[in-house]
Amino acid sequence: MTPHDPVLARLEEGLAEGRLELPRCAGCGTLLWYPRARCPHCMSDALAWEALSGSGTVHSFTVNHRGQGEYAGREPFVIAYVELAEGPRVLSHVDAEPDSLRVGTPVRLGRGLDRAGRLHLRFEHAEENA
């Protein structure tokens, strides 16, 4: 995510405070993932940011056994599509042991800092650290 884009900066600000917020279109009611300045369904720019629960379930996932760049030495790691309780499916890391995950595993928003302190959308098991 880049702070130079005001829409993504808003998402990043929420993540920094442990919240997941997404824009909802006032024209058609669509909750937008990926956040953007205009609704891709009806082209309205009348958007309002909405706080979400941060909970969801694993829709699908893959286990990566080979990392490059900032992920080198962090193998194995999980990339998953998480279906948010509010509807959208988001692509994210899931901080969990790969063998503990199944399709349908409940997850919640996790602390999304990488080694350099940059924010990323991350989830963890809903039962852990509750």
Order of alpha helices (4+ residues) and beta strands (2+ residues): alpha-beta-beta-beta-beta-beta-beta-beta
